[in-house]
């Protein structure tokens, strides 16, 4: 648990860019400020938190269009 917390804090404090893929919702919500979703047909790129991304109306519309 301590290593996860240290990694989390390191990502938050890192001044550069980090590309992360994860299935851990809490981790993504904590460290991500830009979400890039690679889909079979397109790329969705948004500058927002993970929770904002999941609730965004336009993103939901795009995902419905892409995954028809």
ZAVEX-466931 format. One record per residue: residue number from 0; x, y, z of N, C-alpha, C, O in turn. Coordinates in Angstrom, 3 decimals, padded with zeros to 6 digits. Example, Ala and Ser with C-alpha at 12.3 -4.5 7.8 and 13.67 -1.06 7.14 Angstrom:
// residues 2
<rec><seq>0</seq><n_X>013.190</n_X><n_Y>-005.690</n_Y><n_Z>007.800</n_Z><ca_X>012.300</ca_X><ca_Y>-004.500</ca_Y><ca_Z>007.800</ca_Z><c_X>013.200</c_X><c_Y>-003.300</c_Y><c_Z>007.800</c_Z><o_X>014.236</o_X><o_Y>-003.319</o_Y><o_Z>008.465</o_Z></rec>
<rec><seq>1</seq><n_X>012.850</n_X><n_Y>-002.250</n_Y><n_Z>007.080</n_Z><ca_X>013.670</ca_X><ca_Y>-001.060</ca_Y><ca_Z>007.140</ca_Z><c_X>012.900</c_X><c_Y>000.030</c_Y><c_Z>007.870</c_Z><o_X>013.409</o_X><o_Y>001.138</o_Y><o_Z>008.039</o_Z></rec>
***
This chain:
// residues 68
<rec><seq>0</seq><n_X>000.817</n_X><n_Y>-001.194</n_Y><n_Z>000.000</n_Z><ca_X>000.000</ca_X><ca_Y>000.000</ca_Y><ca_Z>000.000</ca_Z><c_X>000.868</c_X><c_Y>001.269</c_Y><c_Z>000.000</c_Z><o_X>000.548</o_X><o_Y>002.247</o_Y><o_Z>-000.676</o_Z></rec>
<rec><seq>1</seq><n_X>001.951</n_X><n_Y>001.240</n_Y><n_Z>000.754</n_Z><ca_X>002.826</ca_X><ca_Y>002.405</ca_Y><ca_Z>000.815</ca_Z><c_X>003.479</c_X><c_Y>002.682</c_Y><c_Z>-000.540</c_Z><o_X>003.664</o_X><o_Y>003.839</o_Y><o_Z>-000.918</o_Z></rec>
<rec><seq>2</seq><n_X>003.824</n_X><n_Y>001.627</n_Y><n_Z>-001.266</n_Z><ca_X>004.459</ca_X><ca_Y>001.832</ca_Y><ca_Z>-002.572</ca_Z><c_X>003.469</c_X><c_Y>002.426</c_Y><c_Z>-003.569</c_Z><o_X>003.847</o_X><o_Y>003.247</o_Y><o_Z>-004.404</o_Z></rec>
<rec><seq>3</seq><n_X>002.203</n_X><n_Y>002.016</n_Y><n_Z>-003.487</n_Z><ca_X>001.175</ca_X><ca_Y>002.585</ca_Y><ca_Z>-004.363</ca_Z><c_X>000.997</c_X><c_Y>004.067</c_Y><c_Z>-004.059</c_Z><o_X>000.910</o_X><o_Y>004.886</o_Y><o_Z>-004.974</o_Z></rec>
<rec><seq>4</seq><n_X>000.942</n_X><n_Y>004.409</n_Y><n_Z>-002.784</n_Z><ca_X>000.779</ca_X><ca_Y>005.806</ca_Y><ca_Z>-002.386</ca_Z><c_X>001.991</c_X><c_Y>006.633</c_Y><c_Z>-002.823</c_Z><o_X>001.832</o_X><o_Y>007.754</o_Y><o_Z>-003.308</o_Z></rec>
<rec><seq>5</seq><n_X>003.197</n_X><n_Y>006.089</n_Y><n_Z>-002.656</n_Z><ca_X>004.409</ca_X><ca_Y>006.807</ca_Y><ca_Z>-003.070</ca_Z><c_X>004.421</c_X><c_Y>007.016</c_Y><c_Z>-004.583</c_Z><o_X>004.787</o_X><o_Y>008.090</o_Y><o_Z>-005.058</o_Z></rec>
<rec><seq>6</seq><n_X>004.022</n_X><n_Y>005.993</n_Y><n_Z>-005.338</n_Z><ca_X>003.952</ca_X><ca_Y>006.116</ca_Y><ca_Z>-006.802</ca_Z><c_X>002.936</c_X><c_Y>007.177</c_Y><c_Z>-007.202</c_Z><o_X>003.197</o_X><o_Y>008.001</o_Y><o_Z>-008.079</o_Z></rec>
<rec><seq>7</seq><n_X>001.770</n_X><n_Y>007.151</n_Y><n_Z>-006.550</n_Z><ca_X>000.721</ca_X><ca_Y>008.149</ca_Y><ca_Z>-006.781</ca_Z><c_X>001.267</c_X><c_Y>009.557</c_Y><c_Z>-006.591</c_Z><o_X>001.119</o_X><o_Y>010.410</o_Y><o_Z>-007.466</o_Z></rec>
<rec><seq>8</seq><n_X>001.889</n_X><n_Y>009.793</n_Y><n_Z>-005.465</n_Z><ca_X>002.421</ca_X><ca_Y>011.116</ca_Y><ca_Z>-005.135</ca_Z><c_X>003.526</c_X><c_Y>011.513</c_Y><c_Z>-006.113</c_Z><o_X>003.628</o_X><o_Y>012.674</o_Y><o_Z>-006.511</o_Z></rec>
<rec><seq>9</seq><n_X>004.353</n_X><n_Y>010.536</n_Y><n_Z>-006.496</n_Z><ca_X>005.411</ca_X><ca_Y>010.813</ca_Y><ca_Z>-007.466</ca_Z><c_X>004.851</c_X><c_Y>011.256</c_Y><c_Z>-008.809</c_Z><o_X>005.374</o_X><o_Y>012.176</o_Y><o_Z>-009.437</o_Z></rec>
<rec><seq>10</seq><n_X>003.783</n_X><n_Y>010.593</n_Y><n_Z>-009.244</n_Z><ca_X>003.144</ca_X><ca_Y>010.972</ca_Y><ca_Z>-010.520</ca_Z><c_X>002.537</c_X><c_Y>012.365</c_Y><c_Z>-010.434</c_Z><o_X>002.639</o_X><o_Y>013.151</o_Y><o_Z>-011.377</o_Z></rec>
<rec><seq>11</seq><n_X>001.913</n_X><n_Y>012.668</n_Y><n_Z>-009.321</n_Z><ca_X>001.288</ca_X><ca_Y>013.981</ca_Y><ca_Z>-009.141</ca_Z><c_X>002.341</c_X><c_Y>015.085</c_Y><c_Z>-009.149</c_Z><o_X>002.130</o_X><o_Y>016.146</o_Y><o_Z>-009.736</o_Z></rec>
<rec><seq>12</seq><n_X>003.467</n_X><n_Y>014.834</n_Y><n_Z>-008.501</n_Z><ca_X>004.512</ca_X><ca_Y>015.854</ca_Y><ca_Z>-008.371</ca_Z><c_X>005.463</c_X><c_Y>015.915</c_Y><c_Z>-009.559</c_Z><o_X>006.237</o_X><o_Y>016.866</o_Y><o_Z>-009.669</o_Z></rec>
<rec><seq>13</seq><n_X>005.428</n_X><n_Y>014.939</n_Y><n_Z>-010.441</n_Z><ca_X>006.334</ca_X><ca_Y>014.898</ca_Y><ca_Z>-011.588</ca_Z><c_X>005.982</c_X><c_Y>016.023</c_Y><c_Z>-012.560</c_Z><o_X>004.830</o_X><o_Y>016.133</o_Y><o_Z>-012.980</o_Z></rec>
<rec><seq>14</seq><n_X>006.962</n_X><n_Y>016.866</n_Y><n_Z>-012.925</n_Z><ca_X>006.656</ca_X><ca_Y>018.020</ca_Y><ca_Z>-013.778</ca_Z><c_X>006.503</c_X><c_Y>017.682</c_Y><c_Z>-015.266</c_Z><o_X>006.060</o_X><o_Y>018.522</o_Y><o_Z>-016.049</o_Z></rec>
<rec><seq>15</seq><n_X>006.861</n_X><n_Y>016.472</n_Y><n_Z>-015.652</n_Z><ca_X>006.814</ca_X><ca_Y>016.099</ca_Y><ca_Z>-017.058</ca_Z><c_X>005.521</c_X><c_Y>015.392</c_Y><c_Z>-017.430</c_Z><o_X>004.498</o_X><o_Y>015.533</o_Y><o_Z>-016.760</o_Z></rec>
<rec><seq>16</seq><n_X>005.590</n_X><n_Y>014.643</n_Y><n_Z>-018.492</n_Z><ca_X>004.437</ca_X><ca_Y>013.912</ca_Y><ca_Z>-019.014</ca_Z><c_X>004.642</c_X><c_Y>012.424</c_Y><c_Z>-018.748</c_Z><o_X>005.729</o_X><o_Y>011.886</o_Y><o_Z>-018.959</o_Z></rec>
<rec><seq>17</seq><n_X>003.582</n_X><n_Y>011.771</n_Y><n_Z>-018.283</n_Z><ca_X>003.619</ca_X><ca_Y>010.337</ca_Y><ca_Z>-018.043</ca_Z><c_X>002.418</c_X><c_Y>009.717</c_Y><c_Z>-018.746</c_Z><o_X>001.289</o_X><o_Y>010.177</o_Y><o_Z>-018.582</o_Z></rec>
<rec><seq>18</seq><n_X>002.665</n_X><n_Y>008.677</n_Y><n_Z>-019.523</n_Z><ca_X>001.594</ca_X><ca_Y>007.939</ca_Y><ca_Z>-020.182</ca_Z><c_X>001.282</c_X><c_Y>006.726</c_Y><c_Z>-019.321</c_Z><o_X>002.142</o_X><o_Y>005.873</o_Y><o_Z>-019.099</o_Z></rec>
<rec><seq>19</seq><n_X>000.048</n_X><n_Y>006.653</n_Y><n_Z>-018.839</n_Z><ca_X>-000.353</ca_X><ca_Y>005.598</ca_Y><ca_Z>-017.902</ca_Z><c_X>-001.567</c_X><c_Y>004.872</c_Y><c_Z>-018.440</c_Z><o_X>-002.483</o_X><o_Y>005.489</o_Y><o_Z>-018.983</o_Z></rec>
<rec><seq>20</seq><n_X>-001.570</n_X><n_Y>003.575</n_Y><n_Z>-018.288</n_Z><ca_X>-002.765</ca_X><ca_Y>002.786</ca_Y><ca_Z>-018.539</ca_Z><c_X>-003.058</c_X><c_Y>002.023</c_Y><c_Z>-017.254</c_Z><o_X>-002.151</o_X><o_Y>001.465</o_Y><o_Z>-016.636</o_Z></rec>
<rec><seq>21</seq><n_X>-004.319</n_X><n_Y>002.002</n_Y><n_Z>-016.856</n_Z><ca_X>-004.659</ca_X><ca_Y>001.364</ca_Y><ca_Z>-015.588</ca_Z><c_X>-006.131</c_X><c_Y>000.993</c_Y><c_Z>-015.560</c_Z><o_X>-006.954</o_X><o_Y>001.596</o_Y><o_Z>-016.248</o_Z></rec>
<rec><seq>22</seq><n_X>-006.443</n_X><n_Y>000.001</n_Y><n_Z>-014.759</n_Z><ca_X>-007.825</ca_X><ca_Y>-000.359</ca_Y><ca_Z>-014.492</ca_Z><c_X>-008.233</c_X><c_Y>000.105</c_Y><c_Z>-013.094</c_Z><o_X>-009.332</o_X><o_Y>-000.199</o_Y><o_Z>-012.631</o_Z></rec>
<rec><seq>23</seq><n_X>-007.352</n_X><n_Y>000.837</n_Y><n_Z>-012.430</n_Z><ca_X>-007.597</ca_X><ca_Y>001.312</ca_Y><ca_Z>-011.062</ca_Z><c_X>-008.228</c_X><c_Y>002.703</c_Y><c_Z>-011.119</c_Z><o_X>-007.550</o_X><o_Y>003.696</o_Y><o_Z>-011.382</o_Z></rec>
<rec><seq>24</seq><n_X>-009.527</n_X><n_Y>002.755</n_Y><n_Z>-010.870</n_Z><ca_X>-010.282</ca_X><ca_Y>004.010</ca_Y><ca_Z>-010.962</ca_Z><c_X>-009.723</c_X><c_Y>005.072</c_Y><c_Z>-010.030</c_Z><o_X>-009.531</o_X><o_Y>006.216</o_Y><o_Z>-010.442</o_Z></rec>
<rec><seq>25</seq><n_X>-009.464</n_X><n_Y>004.714</n_Y><n_Z>-008.790</n_Z><ca_X>-008.972</ca_X><ca_Y>005.688</ca_Y><ca_Z>-007.816</ca_Z><c_X>-007.638</c_X><c_Y>006.275</c_Y><c_Z>-008.252</c_Z><o_X>-007.422</o_X><o_Y>007.482</o_Y><o_Z>-008.144</o_Z></rec>
<rec><seq>26</seq><n_X>-006.753</n_X><n_Y>005.434</n_Y><n_Z>-008.738</n_Z><ca_X>-005.450</ca_X><ca_Y>005.900</ca_Y><ca_Z>-009.213</ca_Z><c_X>-005.624</c_X><c_Y>006.881</c_Y><c_Z>-010.369</c_Z><o_X>-005.015</o_X><o_Y>007.951</o_Y><o_Z>-010.380</o_Z></rec>
<rec><seq>27</seq><n_X>-006.452</n_X><n_Y>006.513</n_Y><n_Z>-011.334</n_Z><ca_X>-006.663</ca_X><ca_Y>007.384</ca_Y><ca_Z>-012.485</ca_Z><c_X>-007.282</c_X><c_Y>008.715</c_Y><c_Z>-012.077</c_Z><o_X>-006.891</o_X><o_Y>009.765</o_Y><o_Z>-012.586</o_Z></rec>
<rec><seq>28</seq><n_X>-008.235</n_X><n_Y>008.675</n_Y><n_Z>-011.170</n_Z><ca_X>-008.870</ca_X><ca_Y>009.918</ca_Y><ca_Z>-010.728</ca_Z><c_X>-007.867</c_X><c_Y>010.803</c_Y><c_Z>-009.997</c_Z><o_X>-007.939</o_X><o_Y>012.029</o_Y><o_Z>-010.082</o_Z></rec>
<rec><seq>29</seq><n_X>-006.949</n_X><n_Y>010.195</n_Y><n_Z>-009.292</n_Z><ca_X>-005.978</ca_X><ca_Y>010.951</ca_Y><ca_Z>-008.497</ca_Z><c_X>-004.914</c_X><c_Y>011.624</c_Y><c_Z>-009.363</c_Z><o_X>-004.556</o_X><o_Y>012.775</o_Y><o_Z>-009.113</o_Z></rec>
<rec><seq>30</seq><n_X>-004.406</n_X><n_Y>010.921</n_Y><n_Z>-010.377</n_Z><ca_X>-003.240</ca_X><ca_Y>011.448</ca_Y><ca_Z>-011.099</ca_Z><c_X>-003.533</c_X><c_Y>011.973</c_Y><c_Z>-012.501</c_Z><o_X>-002.774</o_X><o_Y>012.803</o_Y><o_Z>-013.004</o_Z></rec>
<rec><seq>31</seq><n_X>-004.591</n_X><n_Y>011.526</n_Y><n_Z>-013.142</n_Z><ca_X>-004.813</ca_X><ca_Y>011.904</ca_Y><ca_Z>-014.542</ca_Z><c_X>-005.472</c_X><c_Y>013.276</c_Y><c_Z>-014.677</c_Z><o_X>-006.451</o_X><o_Y>013.574</o_Y><o_Z>-013.993</o_Z></rec>
<rec><seq>32</seq><n_X>-004.927</n_X><n_Y>014.101</n_Y><n_Z>-015.558</n_Z><ca_X>-005.560</ca_X><ca_Y>015.388</ca_Y><ca_Z>-015.868</ca_Z><c_X>-005.840</c_X><c_Y>015.519</c_Y><c_Z>-017.362</c_Z><o_X>-006.337</o_X><o_Y>016.544</o_Y><o_Z>-017.829</o_Z></rec>
<rec><seq>33</seq><n_X>-005.513</n_X><n_Y>014.466</n_Y><n_Z>-018.096</n_Z><ca_X>-005.838</ca_X><ca_Y>014.399</ca_Y><ca_Z>-019.520</ca_Z><c_X>-006.119</c_X><c_Y>012.936</c_Y><c_Z>-019.850</c_Z><o_X>-005.342</o_X><o_Y>012.051</o_Y><o_Z>-019.494</o_Z></rec>
<rec><seq>34</seq><n_X>-007.223</n_X><n_Y>012.693</n_Y><n_Z>-020.525</n_Z><ca_X>-007.620</ca_X><ca_Y>011.333</ca_Y><ca_Z>-020.873</ca_Z><c_X>-007.574</c_X><c_Y>011.195</c_Y><c_Z>-022.395</c_Z><o_X>-008.163</o_X><o_Y>011.998</o_Y><o_Z>-023.119</o_Z></rec>
<rec><seq>35</seq><n_X>-006.873</n_X><n_Y>010.177</n_Y><n_Z>-022.864</n_Z><ca_X>-006.836</ca_X><ca_Y>009.849</ca_Y><ca_Z>-024.283</ca_Z><c_X>-007.335</c_X><c_Y>008.415</c_Y><c_Z>-024.414</c_Z><o_X>-006.681</o_X><o_Y>007.476</o_Y><o_Z>-023.960</o_Z></rec>
<rec><seq>36</seq><n_X>-008.495</n_X><n_Y>008.256</n_Y><n_Z>-025.038</n_Z><ca_X>-009.071</ca_X><ca_Y>006.927</ca_Y><ca_Z>-025.230</ca_Z><c_X>-008.859</c_X><c_Y>006.507</c_Y><c_Z>-026.678</c_Z><o_X>-009.304</o_X><o_Y>007.180</o_Y><o_Z>-027.607</o_Z></rec>
<rec><seq>37</seq><n_X>-008.174</n_X><n_Y>005.386</n_Y><n_Z>-026.853</n_Z><ca_X>-007.960</ca_X><ca_Y>004.823</ca_Y><ca_Z>-028.174</ca_Z><c_X>-009.103</c_X><c_Y>003.855</c_Y><c_Z>-028.454</c_Z><o_X>-009.271</o_X><o_Y>002.862</o_Y><o_Z>-027.747</o_Z></rec>
<rec><seq>38</seq><n_X>-009.878</n_X><n_Y>004.145</n_Y><n_Z>-029.475</n_Z><ca_X>-011.029</ca_X><ca_Y>003.318</ca_Y><ca_Z>-029.811</ca_Z><c_X>-010.762</c_X><c_Y>002.608</c_Y><c_Z>-031.137</c_Z><o_X>-009.798</o_X><o_Y>002.941</o_Y><o_Z>-031.828</o_Z></rec>
<rec><seq>39</seq><n_X>-011.595</n_X><n_Y>001.642</n_Y><n_Z>-031.503</n_Z><ca_X>-011.398</ca_X><ca_Y>000.966</ca_Y><ca_Z>-032.791</ca_Z><c_X>-011.484</c_X><c_Y>001.902</c_Y><c_Z>-034.001</c_Z><o_X>-010.875</o_X><o_Y>001.632</o_Y><o_Z>-035.036</o_Z></rec>
<rec><seq>40</seq><n_X>-012.232</n_X><n_Y>002.993</n_Y><n_Z>-033.876</n_Z><ca_X>-012.450</ca_X><ca_Y>003.883</ca_Y><ca_Z>-035.017</ca_Z><c_X>-011.802</c_X><c_Y>005.256</c_Y><c_Z>-034.881</c_Z><o_X>-011.608</o_X><o_Y>005.941</o_Y><o_Z>-035.885</o_Z></rec>
<rec><seq>41</seq><n_X>-011.466</n_X><n_Y>005.672</n_Y><n_Z>-033.667</n_Z><ca_X>-011.059</ca_X><ca_Y>007.057</ca_Y><ca_Z>-033.462</ca_Z><c_X>-010.271</c_X><c_Y>007.196</c_Y><c_Z>-032.164</c_Z><o_X>-010.023</o_X><o_Y>006.213</o_Y><o_Z>-031.465</o_Z></rec>
<rec><seq>42</seq><n_X>-009.887</n_X><n_Y>008.421</n_Y><n_Z>-031.855</n_Z><ca_X>-009.242</ca_X><ca_Y>008.761</ca_Y><ca_Z>-030.592</ca_Z><c_X>-010.076</c_X><c_Y>009.855</c_Y><c_Z>-029.938</c_Z><o_X>-010.463</o_X><o_Y>010.824</o_Y><o_Z>-030.591</o_Z></rec>
<rec><seq>43</seq><n_X>-010.351</n_X><n_Y>009.696</n_Y><n_Z>-028.653</n_Z><ca_X>-011.027</ca_X><ca_Y>010.746</ca_Y><ca_Z>-027.885</ca_Z><c_X>-009.979</c_X><c_Y>011.318</c_Y><c_Z>-026.939</c_Z><o_X>-009.388</o_X><o_Y>010.583</o_Y><o_Z>-026.148</o_Z></rec>
<rec><seq>44</seq><n_X>-009.749</n_X><n_Y>012.612</n_Y><n_Z>-027.016</n_Z><ca_X>-008.699</ca_X><ca_Y>013.275</ca_Y><ca_Z>-026.248</ca_Z><c_X>-009.318</c_X><c_Y>014.450</c_Y><c_Z>-025.499</c_Z><o_X>-009.815</o_X><o_Y>015.393</o_Y><o_Z>-026.115</o_Z></rec>
<rec><seq>45</seq><n_X>-009.288</n_X><n_Y>014.392</n_Y><n_Z>-024.181</n_Z><ca_X>-009.893</ca_X><ca_Y>015.455</ca_Y><ca_Z>-023.369</ca_Z><c_X>-008.975</c_X><c_Y>015.850</c_Y><c_Z>-022.219</c_Z><o_X>-008.368</o_X><o_Y>014.991</o_Y><o_Z>-021.579</o_Z></rec>
<rec><seq>46</seq><n_X>-008.875</n_X><n_Y>017.142</n_Y><n_Z>-021.962</n_Z><ca_X>-008.101</ca_X><ca_Y>017.675</ca_Y><ca_Z>-020.853</ca_Z><c_X>-009.049</c_X><c_Y>017.849</c_Y><c_Z>-019.671</c_Z><o_X>-009.654</o_X><o_Y>018.906</o_Y><o_Z>-019.496</o_Z></rec>
<rec><seq>47</seq><n_X>-009.170</n_X><n_Y>016.791</n_Y><n_Z>-018.858</n_Z><ca_X>-010.072</ca_X><ca_Y>016.782</ca_Y><ca_Z>-017.706</ca_Z><c_X>-009.732</c_X><c_Y>015.589</c_Y><c_Z>-016.830</c_Z><o_X>-008.961</o_X><o_Y>014.719</o_Y><o_Z>-017.235</o_Z></rec>
<rec><seq>48</seq><n_X>-010.303</n_X><n_Y>015.541</n_Y><n_Z>-015.634</n_Z><ca_X>-010.064</ca_X><ca_Y>014.403</ca_Y><ca_Z>-014.750</ca_Z><c_X>-010.803</c_X><c_Y>013.174</c_Y><c_Z>-015.274</c_Z><o_X>-011.662</o_X><o_Y>013.280</o_Y><o_Z>-016.149</o_Z></rec>
<rec><seq>49</seq><n_X>-010.465</n_X><n_Y>012.027</n_Y><n_Z>-014.737</n_Z><ca_X>-011.086</ca_X><ca_Y>010.779</ca_Y><ca_Z>-015.169</ca_Z><c_X>-012.591</c_X><c_Y>010.786</c_Y><c_Z>-014.898</c_Z><o_X>-013.374</o_X><o_Y>010.392</o_Y><o_Z>-015.762</o_Z></rec>
<rec><seq>50</seq><n_X>-013.002</n_X><n_Y>011.229</n_Y><n_Z>-013.710</n_Z><ca_X>-014.435</ca_X><ca_Y>011.276</ca_Y><ca_Z>-013.396</ca_Z><c_X>-015.177</c_X><c_Y>012.255</c_Y><c_Z>-014.295</c_Z><o_X>-016.288</o_X><o_Y>011.968</o_Y><o_Z>-014.741</o_Z></rec>
<rec><seq>51</seq><n_X>-014.570</n_X><n_Y>013.412</n_Y><n_Z>-014.565</n_Z><ca_X>-015.187</ca_X><ca_Y>014.365</ca_Y><ca_Z>-015.492</ca_Z><c_X>-015.345</c_X><c_Y>013.737</c_Y><c_Z>-016.869</c_Z><o_X>-016.369</o_X><o_Y>013.916</o_Y><o_Z>-017.529</o_Z></rec>
<rec><seq>52</seq><n_X>-014.331</n_X><n_Y>013.006</n_Y><n_Z>-017.294</n_Z><ca_X>-014.366</ca_X><ca_Y>012.332</ca_Y><ca_Z>-018.598</ca_Z><c_X>-015.518</c_X><c_Y>011.330</c_Y><c_Z>-018.654</c_Z><o_X>-016.265</o_X><o_Y>011.289</o_Y><o_Z>-019.632</o_Z></rec>
<rec><seq>53</seq><n_X>-015.656</n_X><n_Y>010.534</n_Y><n_Z>-017.614</n_Z><ca_X>-016.690</ca_X><ca_Y>009.501</ca_Y><ca_Z>-017.586</ca_Z><c_X>-018.101</c_X><c_Y>010.100</c_Y><c_Z>-017.556</c_Z><o_X>-019.050</o_X><o_Y>009.456</o_Y><o_Z>-018.002</o_Z></rec>
<rec><seq>54</seq><n_X>-018.247</n_X><n_Y>011.317</n_Y><n_Z>-017.038</n_Z><ca_X>-019.559</ca_X><ca_Y>011.960</ca_Y><ca_Z>-016.936</ca_Z><c_X>-019.847</c_X><c_Y>012.956</c_Y><c_Z>-018.059</c_Z><o_X>-020.973</o_X><o_Y>013.439</o_Y><o_Z>-018.174</o_Z></rec>
<rec><seq>55</seq><n_X>-018.855</n_X><n_Y>013.269</n_Y><n_Z>-018.885</n_Z><ca_X>-019.004</ca_X><ca_Y>014.272</ca_Y><ca_Z>-019.922</ca_Z><c_X>-020.024</c_X><c_Y>013.838</c_Y><c_Z>-020.985</c_Z><o_X>-019.914</o_X><o_Y>012.756</o_Y><o_Z>-021.562</o_Z></rec>
<rec><seq>56</seq><n_X>-020.999</n_X><n_Y>014.688</n_Y><n_Z>-021.227</n_Z><ca_X>-022.075</ca_X><ca_Y>014.376</ca_Y><ca_Z>-022.170</ca_Z><c_X>-021.545</c_X><c_Y>014.163</c_Y><c_Z>-023.591</c_Z><o_X>-021.962</o_X><o_Y>013.228</o_Y><o_Z>-024.274</o_Z></rec>
<rec><seq>57</seq><n_X>-020.645</n_X><n_Y>015.013</n_Y><n_Z>-024.030</n_Z><ca_X>-020.108</ca_X><ca_Y>014.905</ca_Y><ca_Z>-025.389</ca_Z><c_X>-019.293</c_X><c_Y>013.617</c_Y><c_Z>-025.555</c_Z><o_X>-019.364</o_X><o_Y>012.962</o_Y><o_Z>-026.595</o_Z></rec>
<rec><seq>58</seq><n_X>-018.533</n_X><n_Y>013.266</n_Y><n_Z>-024.540</n_Z><ca_X>-017.754</ca_X><ca_Y>012.031</ca_Y><ca_Z>-024.598</ca_Z><c_X>-018.691</c_X><c_Y>010.831</c_Y><c_Z>-024.689</c_Z><o_X>-018.438</o_X><o_Y>009.898</o_Y><o_Z>-025.452</o_Z></rec>
<rec><seq>59</seq><n_X>-019.763</n_X><n_Y>010.856</n_Y><n_Z>-023.919</n_Z><ca_X>-020.739</ca_X><ca_Y>009.758</ca_Y><ca_Z>-023.975</ca_Z><c_X>-021.332</c_X><c_Y>009.633</c_Y><c_Z>-025.378</c_Z><o_X>-021.507</o_X><o_Y>008.524</o_Y><o_Z>-025.884</o_Z></rec>
<rec><seq>60</seq><n_X>-021.638</n_X><n_Y>010.757</n_Y><n_Z>-025.998</n_Z><ca_X>-022.182</ca_X><ca_Y>010.750</ca_Y><ca_Z>-027.362</ca_Z><c_X>-021.156</c_X><c_Y>010.179</c_Y><c_Z>-028.351</c_Z><o_X>-021.506</o_X><o_Y>009.377</o_Y><o_Z>-029.216</o_Z></rec>
<rec><seq>61</seq><n_X>-019.900</n_X><n_Y>010.592</n_Y><n_Z>-028.221</n_Z><ca_X>-018.846</ca_X><ca_Y>010.090</ca_Y><ca_Z>-029.097</ca_Z><c_X>-018.670</c_X><c_Y>008.580</c_Y><c_Z>-028.931</c_Z><o_X>-018.535</o_X><o_Y>007.851</o_Y><o_Z>-029.914</o_Z></rec>
<rec><seq>62</seq><n_X>-018.674</n_X><n_Y>008.117</n_Y><n_Z>-027.675</n_Z><ca_X>-018.497</ca_X><ca_Y>006.687</ca_Y><ca_Z>-027.413</ca_Z><c_X>-019.663</c_X><c_Y>005.884</c_Y><c_Z>-027.989</c_Z><o_X>-019.456</o_X><o_Y>004.800</o_Y><o_Z>-028.535</o_Z></rec>
<rec><seq>63</seq><n_X>-020.881</n_X><n_Y>006.404</n_Y><n_Z>-027.872</n_Z><ca_X>-022.034</ca_X><ca_Y>005.718</ca_Y><ca_Z>-028.442</ca_Z><c_X>-021.911</c_X><c_Y>005.617</c_Y><c_Z>-029.965</c_Z><o_X>-022.227</o_X><o_Y>004.586</o_Y><o_Z>-030.559</o_Z></rec>
<rec><seq>64</seq><n_X>-021.448</n_X><n_Y>006.704</n_Y><n_Z>-030.584</n_Z><ca_X>-021.256</ca_X><ca_Y>006.738</ca_Y><ca_Z>-032.035</ca_Z><c_X>-020.195</c_X><c_Y>005.738</c_Y><c_Z>-032.471</c_Z><o_X>-020.381</o_X><o_Y>005.009</o_Y><o_Z>-033.445</o_Z></rec>
<rec><seq>65</seq><n_X>-019.093</n_X><n_Y>005.707</n_Y><n_Z>-031.752</n_Z><ca_X>-017.961</ca_X><ca_Y>004.859</ca_Y><ca_Z>-032.107</ca_Z><c_X>-018.270</c_X><c_Y>003.381</c_Y><c_Z>-031.894</c_Z><o_X>-017.901</o_X><o_Y>002.541</o_Y><o_Z>-032.715</o_Z></rec>
<rec><seq>66</seq><n_X>-018.943</n_X><n_Y>003.066</n_Y><n_Z>-030.800</n_Z><ca_X>-019.161</ca_X><ca_Y>001.666</ca_Y><ca_Z>-030.431</ca_Z><c_X>-020.510</c_X><c_Y>001.123</c_Y><c_Z>-030.906</c_Z><o_X>-021.009</o_X><o_Y>000.149</o_Y><o_Z>-030.342</o_Z></rec>
<rec><seq>67</seq><n_X>-021.104</n_X><n_Y>001.730</n_Y><n_Z>-031.923</n_Z><ca_X>-022.370</ca_X><ca_Y>001.223</ca_Y><ca_Z>-032.498</ca_Z><c_X>-022.163</c_X><c_Y>-000.132</c_Y><c_Z>-033.100</c_Z><o_X>-023.104</o_X><o_Y>-000.723</o_Y><o_Z>-033.631</o_Z></rec>
***
